[in-house]
Amino acid sequence: IERNSDQDMIKFTQPSYGEFKLNAVPYNVGAGDAGSDLDLQVTLYNSAQTPLNVYNPGTLLSSAIDTVLTPGVYYLKVEGKGNIYAPNYASLGSYSLQGRFTAGSPLAVRNLELHGEWMGDKHHLTWTIEADEQVTKQVIEISTDGRNFTPVTESPADARSFMYKPFVTTTAQYRLNVTFDNGRQYYSNIVTLRAAGVTPRPQLVGNLIVTHTIAVTSPGTYQYAIYDFNGRTVGNGQLKNGMNMISANGLTTGMYIVRFISGTQQWMDKFTLQ
């Protein structure tokens, strides 16, 4: 990833039904991705290039996929994103991918889908199971690093929802581990619930600007500054609460960085002007 706009697309063929695992690891010099400046995000697409899921676990720089796929052609999009250790505009570097396929017999599951939301200070999880076999066991599992999952609770076989006050204060990822009466085990999709204390911030309505107007939603009063990729300030001003329309007249086509500032806090996004 030489520029923060780089996106690598990799095509692969799943030979038969089975488990697909992938480790996407940035170049590093030690444990915990030490010495790396690249925060990897991996998006999995089907043969029609429709996105199936996005993998970018919290504050880790590496990403991992652990899912079950039917036979066919798939695509991986690898790009640099940003977190508190590697800001978006400087998330650059080399990486390696290691994939593993384990064949398995198809399970007659037509639908296994997990959903999650915040309700007050609690996590509310609901799911749908449509299968020919009967559910004998279902366990809700949690991860804070996107790789290692541990059980939260074992729900009754006929339950389709669960709510509790989470014991973690960071972003949580959930999946449902289901066992059927033929002994086969199946995992749902992974859902991510952000920490309840995440500070609200201004957001670009879109990253592709074609009308010379930059739309930004803001939860309050913030300062902003726009920089070109040479680091020069090309615009600044103040946001008000609600929808803000910033003029891009005078800017040439290309990529820009916008910085939102409130006291000691700041956030950065990028956008492309066409």
Residue, then its C-alpha position, 0 to 999 in steps of 0.5 A: i500500500e504505497r498511497n492511502s488511496d491504494q486498493d488491492m483486489i485478489k481473486f480466489t476460487q473456493p473449490s467446494y463447501g468448507e471453511f475459509k480462514l485468512n490472516a492479513v498481516p502488515y509488515n512488522v518487527g515484533a509481536g502485536d504488529a510492532g513497527s508497522d504503520l499499516d492498518l489493514q482492512v479486508t472486504l470479502y466479495n462474492s462472484a458478482q463483486t457484491p460485498l459480503n463482509v468487512y474485516n477490520p478489528g478495532t485497534l489491531l493493525s492486522s485483520a482475519i477472516d473465519t467463515v464458511l463459503t460455498p464453492g465459487v469465485y470470490y474477491l478480497k479487497v485489501e486497503g489501508k484504513g486508520n485507527i489510533y495507532a495508524p492514522n488514515y492518511a499515513s496508513l501505508g506499508s507492505y503486508s502478507l496474506q495467508g489463507r487456508f481452506t478446509a473442506g466440509s459437507p454442506l449443511a442444509v442451512r438456508n439462513l443463519e443471520l445475527h443482528g445487534e444493537w445498543m438498547g440503553d446500556k445493554h447489547h441486544l442480539t437477535w438472530t434468524i435460523e432457517a434449517d432442515e435440522q433441529v438446533t440442539k445448542q446455540v452459544i453467543e460468542i464475543s471477541t474484542d480483537g476480531r480473532n479470539f472468541t469466547p462464550v458469553t452465554e448458551s441460549p435455549a435451543d428455541a431462543r432467538s434473542f439475548m440482551y445483557k449489559p456487556f462486561v467489556t468497555t471496548t468495541a465488541q464483535y459477536r457471532l452465534n455458534v450453532t450445533f444441530d441434531n446431526g452433530r454439525q456446527y455452524y457459525s453466523n455472520i459477525v456483528t460489531l457493536r461500538a463502545a457506548g462511550v464513543t465520542p460523537r464527531p462530524q462525518l462526511v456525508g460522502n467521500l466522493i465529491v462531484t458538485h463542488t459542495i462538501a456535505v458534513t453532518s455535525p453533532g455540534t460546533y467544530q472547527y475544520a481545515i482542509y489540506d491537499f496531499n502536499g500538506r498545504t491548507v486549502g480551506n478552513g472554517q467552523l461547523k454548526n450543529g446539523m447539516n453543513m455545506i462547505s464550498a469546494n470552489g477553487l479546489t482542483t480535482g484530486m484527493y484531500i484530507v479534512r480535519f475536524i477539531s474540538g478542543t484537544q480532540q481531532w478526527m481526520d477523513k479523506f475525500t476525492l473531488q472529481 
